[in-house]
């Protein structure tokens, strides 16, 4: 199954980061098989109608973080070994936090109010 992703320009998250998140999520859920080749930079850029440099940045960050490996002349593939789950969890939690703050800002809700709400919701769940 080919790797598919959709961009959401209203999220407040840079496009290269949305690509990064989509690849990491596809790897963690198995939607992207360990031996499945990712689209080339130019293929994905054309499919998403974005600048190839944006895809190149996402792929560069993914490779730097150990999620993918570029094999010269063969393509880009998932890395044979992924990082320990706790490192991925930290990245995921950071992304969740960033999205929550960005979404809140679009509705004129500050970070402190969001955190207060999360604490209250956590407390309500525990009772």
C-alpha distance (Angstrom), angle and dihedral (degrees) to the residues before:
residue distance angle dihedral
X1 . . .
X2 3.81 . .
X3 3.77 119.2 .
X4 3.82 108.9 -100.2
X5 3.78 129.1 -172.6
X6 3.76 137.2 165.8
X7 3.77 127.2 -149.8
X8 3.78 123.8 -135.3
X9 3.78 109.9 -157.5
X10 3.83 91.2 -173.7
X11 3.83 94.5 62.0
X12 3.78 95.3 84.2
X13 3.82 89.4 -128.9
X14 3.83 118.2 122.3
X15 3.82 113.8 -106.6
X16 3.82 93.7 -119.5
X17 3.82 88.9 55.0
X18 3.81 92.0 49.5
X19 3.82 88.5 54.2
X20 3.82 89.7 48.3
X21 3.82 91.8 50.2
X22 3.80 92.5 46.3
X23 3.81 92.6 52.9
X24 3.82 93.1 46.6
X25 3.80 90.8 48.1
X26 3.82 92.1 47.0
X27 3.80 89.9 51.4
X28 3.79 94.0 47.5
X29 3.81 94.2 47.5
X30 3.79 95.7 42.6
X31 3.81 94.7 -116.3
X32 3.80 85.2 122.3
X33 3.79 109.7 51.4
X34 3.80 119.4 -137.1
X35 3.82 91.0 -114.2
X36 3.82 97.7 37.7
X37 3.79 116.1 117.3
X38 3.79 115.7 -126.5
X39 3.80 118.2 -131.7
X40 3.79 114.6 -89.2
X41 3.78 116.7 -101.0
X42 3.80 91.5 -104.7
X43 3.83 93.9 45.2
X44 3.79 92.7 52.3
X45 3.81 92.8 42.9
X46 3.81 90.7 51.8
X47 3.82 92.2 45.6
X48 3.82 91.7 50.9
X49 3.82 94.3 36.4
X50 3.81 92.5 -126.4
X51 3.79 136.8 125.0
X52 3.84 113.1 -77.3
X53 3.82 88.7 -131.4
X54 3.81 88.6 66.4
X55 3.81 91.9 56.1
X56 3.81 90.3 42.9
X57 3.81 90.0 55.8
X58 3.81 92.1 49.9
X59 3.81 91.6 48.2
X60 3.81 91.3 46.3
X61 3.82 90.9 52.6
X62 3.81 91.4 45.3
X63 3.79 90.9 51.3
X64 3.80 92.4 45.4
X65 3.81 90.2 52.1
X66 3.81 91.6 49.6
X67 3.80 99.4 -111.1
X68 3.80 98.6 114.4
X69 3.80 138.9 21.4
X70 3.80 126.1 -147.2
X71 3.80 112.4 -144.3
X72 3.78 111.0 -162.2
X73 3.78 110.8 -117.4
X74 3.83 93.1 2.4
X75 3.80 105.5 65.0
X76 3.78 140.1 -117.0
X77 3.81 121.2 -49.2
X78 3.80 139.2 173.6
X79 3.80 111.2 -83.3
X80 3.81 113.3 -100.2
X81 3.79 91.6 -124.1
X82 3.76 123.2 31.1
X83 3.76 125.3 -149.1
X84 3.79 119.2 -88.8
X85 3.83 110.9 -77.0
X86 3.81 93.6 -114.2
X87 3.82 90.7 62.8
X88 3.79 90.8 49.7
X89 3.82 89.4 46.6
X90 3.80 90.3 55.2
X91 3.79 90.5 52.5
X92 3.80 91.9 46.4
X93 3.80 92.6 48.5
X94 3.80 90.2 49.3
X95 3.80 90.0 51.7
X96 3.82 91.5 49.5
X97 3.79 90.9 49.8
X98 3.81 92.4 47.1
X99 3.80 91.9 49.8
X100 3.81 92.4 47.4
X101 3.80 91.8 51.4
X102 3.83 92.1 46.0
X103 3.81 92.0 47.7
X104 3.79 90.9 47.4
X105 3.81 92.0 50.1
X106 3.81 90.1 54.2
X107 3.82 87.2 57.9
X108 3.81 95.2 41.3
X109 3.82 91.6 -107.7
X110 3.78 114.5 139.1
X111 3.80 128.2 -138.1
X112 3.82 93.1 -108.6
X113 3.79 91.7 54.8
X114 3.81 91.0 49.5
X115 3.80 91.5 49.8
X116 3.82 91.0 47.8
X117 3.79 89.1 51.8
X118 3.82 92.5 49.2
X119 3.81 90.7 50.1
X120 3.80 91.3 48.9
X121 3.82 91.5 47.3
X122 3.80 90.5 49.3
X123 3.80 90.7 49.3
X124 3.83 91.4 48.0
X125 3.82 90.2 50.0
X126 3.80 91.8 53.1
X127 3.78 95.0 52.8
